[in-house]
Amino acid sequence: MLLLNRHPAHRKPLIPAHAALLGAPAADEVERFLAHRPNHAPTPLHGLPALADELRVGSIHIKDEGQRLGLGSFKALGGSYAVIRLVLEQAPPAVSAGRWTSATCTRPRCGRLPAG
């Protein structure tokens, strides 16, 4: 079933702050950061020709984010990017002032370690 987007903001221009976060230049910046990971690779696309034929459209492709950067989910990329940005923006002054703490958490273990 195909549902139409009926939200009042649909097809309206983004406010400037959202456009800066969601636009092509921001996506390029995220890609630049994530490209430094050793297992970075393009996300594979899989064609669904039978579904495209059934729906009478030219083609349908899905992105397979299941193995992206070994994380098992594309959602983890946001956290990775956020930590990179946080470190680049905040670490130098915070570390020099002795106020930097790094926290990691994976179930079932969580840990904290002070930097420096």
N, C-alpha and C positions, 0 to 999 in steps of 0.2 A: 504494500500500500504506500502510496506517495502522498505525503501531507504538505500542504502549502504553508509557508511561514506567514502567519497573520499578525506578527508582532508589529506594533506601530513604528518601531525604529527600522524595520526591514527596508533595505534599499535607500536609507537615508545616509547622508555623509556622517562619518565619525567625527566626534569632537576632536580638536587638535591633539589633546593628550593621549587619547586612545589611538589615533592615527599614528602617532609617534611610536607607540608600543607595538602596534599590530601591522604596520605597513611593511612594504618590501625592504626598505633600508634596515629596519629593525630585524627582520628575518635574516638578512645578509649578515648582520652583526652576530646573531646567535649562531649561524652556520660557521662563521669564522672562528668562534670560540670552540664549538664542538668538534671542528675539524682537527683540532690538536690532539684529540683522543686517539690512541694507537689503533683501536678497532673501528674507526670511523669508516663508513661506507654508505653509498646511496641506499635509500629505502627501496626494496623491490616492489614493483607493481605487478599485479596478477590480473590478466584479462578474464572477463566473464562473458564470453561470446554467446553462450546459450541464454543467459539472462538478458543480454542486450537484444537478442533476436525476439525473445518472448515479449519484451517491453517495446519492441519496435523502435529502438534507438541505435545509433551508429556503433557505439561501443561503451562498455563499462569496465573500469579498472578499479581495483582496491589496493591500498597501500598495506603492506605487511610489516607492521611495526613490532611484531612479536620478538624479533631477534636484534632489534636496533641497539647497537653498542653493547650487546650482551646484557641489557637491562630487563628484557622481558616485557617492557611496556614503554610507550612513548611518553607517558606521564612523568617518568623519572627524569627525562631530559630537562624539564623545567627546573627541577631541583638542582641538577648539575649546573645548569646555566646560572641559576640564582647564586649558588655558592661561588662560582667563578667571579661573578660580578661583585659580590660582597667582599671577597678577598681582595680583588683589585682596587675597589673603592675605599674599603675600610681598614684593611689589615695594616698597611704601613703606619698610619698614625696611632691605631689602637695598640699595635704590638709595641711601638716605641714608648707608649704611655703605660704599658703593662696591663692593658684591659682587654686582651683578646682571648676568647675561649672558643674552641671548636667542639661541636657536639655531633656525634653520629648515632644513628639508631637503626638497627636491623632486628627484626623479631628473632629470637626472644631476648637478645642482648642489646643493651644500650650503653654508651660510654661517653665520657667527657674527657677532654684533655686540654690543658692550657698550652697555648703556643708560646714558646720562648721561655 
